[in-house]
């Protein structure tokens, strides 16, 4: 049984990974809008770059933290542990969620600075209406069902590519554009751009995402049943060849040994 990184290292991976995701999403949106006035062309470019970036970030940070990058994914992992499966404990879930939120805001600010914009300007694009909230419920439920389903059928190695492909598609087939991530949604409120969302729209979107997460868990239980080893974090751990129950370590040598199990 190979040791896993300490909670502080995993939290750092979640912070940096989520920041990187927001840089990709917002940065590609800014670049697309800069190069084309056609909204459809800009959305194609943004969804393509976001999907590729997300898949790469999951692949890179998965061996460290499971690459949740999303409080909904973290909460479903925590719930799986509470119901007899493998996943995060309560303290770990809180630390992950805080790291993801901080990373998302930091990533948004970095993207703004990178494109010569004033950081810290809130978005003005209001996204409200019941149809958009339904879109967020559908987008988030599908994401949770995908991750949970792949874990429960022993196909967790497909998670990076599958999640990236799903998000690329969901950006187009949902009315909301598939934010599907409370931390990412908060981060995008710090960018008054093509991909932004006004702060006044946050409560509705985040609430819809949490409802979607619950629905996704319920669908996964209905379709695949429940049992040990079914948590989102357990799925990622299986993907990267490490036990979710190993004792944390801080030393360089054990960490290096853990990374050598990848692949």
N, C-alpha and C positions, 0 to 999 in steps of 0.2 A: 504494500500500500504506500503510494508516494505522497509526501507531504505537499500541502497546498500553501500558497502565499498567505501572509497574515492579513487580518481584516484591514489594516491601514493600507497595505499594498493594493488590496482588492478595491478599496474605496478610491484610491488614487487612479486606478485603472478605469473605474466608472466615471470619475470626474473628467479625466483626459479624453476618454472615449466619447462621452456625451458632448464635450466641448468640440471635439473634432467633427462629430456628426452635425452640430449646428453650424460650424464653419462651412461644411460642404453644402448643407441645405440652403443657408442664407447666401453664401458666397456665389453658388451657382445660379441662384435666382437673380442676384444683382448683375452678374455677368450676362445672363441671358437677356435681361431687360435692357442692358446697355447695348447689346449687339442687335436686338430685333425689337421692333414695335409691335410685332404680331404676337398676341398673347398665346396662341396655340403653339407657335414655334418656341417661345420662351418656356412654356410648360413642358414641352417635350425635352428640351435641354435640361431643365431643372430636375425632372423625374428621372432621367437617365443618369445624370451625375449623382443624384441622391441615392439611387439604388446601388450603383457601383461603390460609392463611398461607404454606405452602410454595410455592404457585404464584406468589404476589406476591413472595416473597423471591428466587426464581429470576429473575423478570422484572427486579427492581431491581438485583441484584448480578451477573447474567449478563454485562452489558457490561464489567464490571471484571475478574472472575476466572474466569468460566464458571459460577460458583455451583455448585461441586461439593457443598459442605456435608457431605461424606461421604467418609471415607478410602477406602472401597471404590471409589467413582466415581473418585477421584484415582488409585488404584493401577491401575485398568483403563485410565485415560488414559496412565499411565506405561508400561504393558505394550504398549499400541498403538503408542507411539513406538518401543519396542524391537523391535517386529516389522515396522517399515517404515511405519507410519502416522504421523499427527500426534498430538501429545500433550505431556505434561509431561516434562521431564528429571528425573533422580534428585533433584537438589537442590531443584527446585521442588516435587516430590512430598512430600519430607520437610517442607518449610516449610508447605505446604498442610495436611498431616496434623497437624502441631503446632498450627497456628492453629485448625483445626477442633476439636481436642480441648480446647484452652483456651477457645474460644468456647462449646462445649457446657457445660462446667462453669460458666463465668461466667453463661450464660443460665439454668441451673438455679437458681443462687443468687439471681439477680435475681427470678425468678418466686416463689421462696420468700419473699423479703423483701416483694415487692409484695402478697402475700396475708397479711402479718402473721405469718409463720411463722419459726421459727429457722433461719437458713441453715446449711448444712453438716451437717445431720442425714442420715445415710445411710438409704436405703430398706430396709425390712424385708420387702418382698414377694418371696419366693423364687419364681423361675420356672425350674423344672428339669423333666427328663423328656425322653426321646427325641423324643416327638411335638412338643414345642415347638421343639426344635432343628431338626427337619425343616421346621417352619413357617418358621423363619428362613432356612434354605437356600433354600426355595421363594420367599420374599418377596424376598430379595436377588438371586437369579438372575433373577427376573422384572424387577426394577428395572434391572439391568445390561443385560439383553436389550432392554428398551424403549429405553434411552438409546442404546445402540450401534446398534440396528436403525434408529431414526429418523435417526441420523447417516449410516448407510450407504445409506439410500434417499433422502437429500437432503430429509428432512422435519424438520430440527432446529428449525425455527420452532415446531413443535408441542410441544417438550420441556416448557416450563413447565406448560401445561394437562395434557399427557399424564401427566407425573410426579405432579402433584397428584391427578389422577383415579385413577391406579394406587394410590397410597398410601391414599387414602380407601377404595378397594375392598379392598386387601390387609389393612387393619386388621381387616376383617370375614371375609375368606375364609381367613386363615391362623390356625393354632392359637396362634401366639405373639403375635399382635397387630401383626405387621410392624414391628419396630424397624428392621431392615434398614440399620443405620448404626452402626458401631463407636463413633464419637465421640458420637453421640446416646445410645447405650446407656450409655456411661460417664457422660455428663451426667445421665441419668435416675436413676443410682444415688445422686445427691446430693439426691433428693427422695423423702421417705417419704410417697408419695401414690398416688392412683389410677393414675398413669402410671409409677410408679417400678419399679426392679428392684434386688434386693439385690446387694451387691458379690460375694457368693459365686456368683451366677449369671452374672457377667460373662464368665469364660473360655469357658463353653459357648456363649453367645450370640455373642460376637465370633468365635470359631472357626467357628461355623456360617455367620456372615455372610461370612467370607473364603472359605469353601468355596462359598457361593452365588455370590460374585463370579467365582470361577474357572469355575463351571458356566455362568454367564451369558455370559462371554466365549467359552467353547467353543460354546455354542448359537449365538451371533451369528456366529462364524466358519463354523459348519456351514451356517447358513441363508443368510447374506449374503456369505460369502467374506471374504477379507482384502485389504488394499491401502491405499494412501496416502489420508490424509484421513478415516480411519475412527475416530480416537480420540474419546473422550468430550469432551475439551477442544476438539478440532477441530470437533466437532459444535456445541458452544456458540458457538465463534467464528463459525462459519458463520451461526448463528442471529442473531448480533448484528452481522454485517457487517464483521468485522475479520479480518485474517490472524493466524494463531497464531504466525507467524515474525517478526512485526515487532519492531523493536528497542525496548526499554523506554525510557520517558521519565519525567521527574519534573516538568517544567515545566507550568504551568497551561494555557498555550495549546495545546500538542499534546494534552493530556488532553482538553481541551474539544472539540477537533476529533474526537477518537476517539469521544466520547459523541454527537456530532452525527450519526454514521453510523447510530445506532440507529433502527430503523423504516424 
